[in-house]
Amino acid sequence: MKTFTAITTLVATAMAQNAAISLPKAGQTVKPGQNLTVQVQRPNTITGLQEMAVAIGFQSCGSGKCFAADEDMGTILYNGAFSPAYHEYYLPPYENFTVMVPASAAAGQAVIGVAHATLIGASANPHLEVLNRTVTVA
């Protein structure tokens, strides 16, 4: 029973470190050449975190099948610092990134990928996660 409790606690702690894409919304329609806000949230945690960076990619799939973002980030729209902060009291810390949908994006399905790198805890364990959000190019 103690082992189960310890494992459950470790999994819950690891999950609390995870970032999330809150904008754009799933299925949102975007247009080639349009500015787009990508909002990356990172819930507050009791574990010490040192943010390293995020990369935001755009993979246009047209009528074909998209790859998972951890296999293909597509065209990189942003690669740099990530400094989430509180803005509204009812939302976790986040940062907005304004990026441009590639002019070459084909009509149909597309994937926005976010690679998030952070250091966790006093021992600065490196952690990398890849998030994705499907949108529609019109």
C-alpha positions in Angstrom: 0.0 0.0 0.0 2.9 2.4 0.8 4.4 1.7 -2.6 1.1 2.5 -4.4 0.8 5.8 -2.4 4.4 6.8 -3.3 3.9 6.0 -7.0 0.6 7.9 -7.1 2.2 10.9 -5.4 5.1 10.9 -7.9 2.8 10.6 -10.9 0.6 13.5 -9.6 3.7 15.6 -9.0 5.0 15.0 -12.5 1.6 15.7 -14.1 1.4 19.0 -12.2 4.5 20.2 -14.1 2.8 19.9 -17.4 2.1 22.8 -19.6 -1.0 23.1 -21.8 -2.1 24.9 -24.9 -5.2 27.0 -24.2 -5.2 29.1 -27.3 -6.0 28.5 -30.1 -9.0 26.4 -29.3 -9.2 22.9 -30.8 -10.7 23.0 -34.3 -10.4 26.8 -34.6 -10.2 28.1 -38.1 -7.1 30.0 -39.2 -6.0 31.6 -42.4 -2.6 31.6 -44.2 -0.7 34.8 -43.3 -2.9 35.5 -40.3 -1.5 36.5 -36.9 -2.4 33.9 -34.3 -2.1 33.9 -30.6 -0.7 30.7 -29.0 -1.3 30.7 -25.3 0.8 28.3 -23.3 -0.2 27.8 -19.6 1.9 26.2 -16.9 0.1 25.5 -13.7 1.8 26.6 -10.5 3.4 23.9 -8.4 5.0 23.4 -5.1 8.0 21.9 -6.8 10.7 24.3 -7.8 10.7 24.9 -11.6 13.2 26.7 -13.8 11.7 27.4 -17.2 14.1 26.9 -20.1 12.2 27.5 -23.4 9.4 26.7 -25.8 9.3 26.1 -29.5 6.1 26.5 -31.5 5.7 24.8 -34.8 3.0 24.7 -37.5 2.4 21.6 -39.5 0.0 22.0 -42.5 -1.5 18.7 -43.4 -4.1 19.7 -46.1 -6.3 16.7 -46.8 -3.6 14.3 -45.6 -2.7 12.8 -42.3 -0.8 15.0 -39.8 2.2 13.6 -37.9 2.3 13.8 -34.1 4.0 16.9 -33.0 6.7 14.9 -31.2 7.6 13.4 -34.7 7.4 16.6 -36.8 7.1 20.2 -35.5 6.6 21.5 -39.0 7.6 25.1 -39.7 9.0 26.7 -36.5 7.2 29.9 -35.7 8.9 30.7 -32.3 11.9 29.3 -30.5 12.9 31.0 -27.3 12.3 32.0 -23.7 9.1 31.0 -21.8 8.2 33.2 -18.8 4.6 32.4 -17.7 3.0 34.9 -15.4 -0.3 35.5 -13.7 -2.7 37.8 -15.6 -6.2 36.8 -14.4 -6.7 35.5 -10.9 -8.8 32.6 -12.2 -6.2 31.3 -14.7 -2.9 29.6 -14.1 0.3 31.4 -15.2 0.6 31.7 -19.0 2.4 33.5 -21.8 0.9 34.5 -25.1 2.9 34.2 -28.3 1.8 36.0 -31.4 2.9 34.0 -34.5 2.0 34.1 -38.1 0.3 31.2 -39.9 2.6 30.3 -42.8 1.4 31.8 -46.1 2.0 28.3 -47.6 -0.4 26.6 -45.3 -2.8 24.3 -47.3 -6.5 24.3 -46.7 -7.6 21.5 -44.3 -6.2 20.2 -41.1 -3.1 21.6 -39.4 -1.3 20.9 -36.1 0.3 23.5 -33.8 3.0 21.8 -31.8 4.7 23.2 -28.6 7.9 21.7 -27.2 8.3 22.8 -23.6 11.6 22.4 -21.7 12.0 23.0 -18.0 14.2 22.0 -15.1 12.4 20.4 -12.1 13.3 20.4 -8.4 16.4 21.1 -6.5 18.4 18.6 -8.5 17.3 20.4 -11.8 16.0 17.3 -13.6 15.5 18.2 -17.2 11.9 17.7 -18.5 10.8 17.9 -22.1 7.2 17.6 -23.2 5.5 18.1 -26.6 2.0 19.4 -26.9 -0.3 19.6 -29.9 -3.5 21.4 -31.0 -5.4 20.6 -34.2 -6.7 23.6 -36.1 -8.4 24.1 -39.5 -6.9 26.2 -42.3 -9.5 27.8 -44.5 
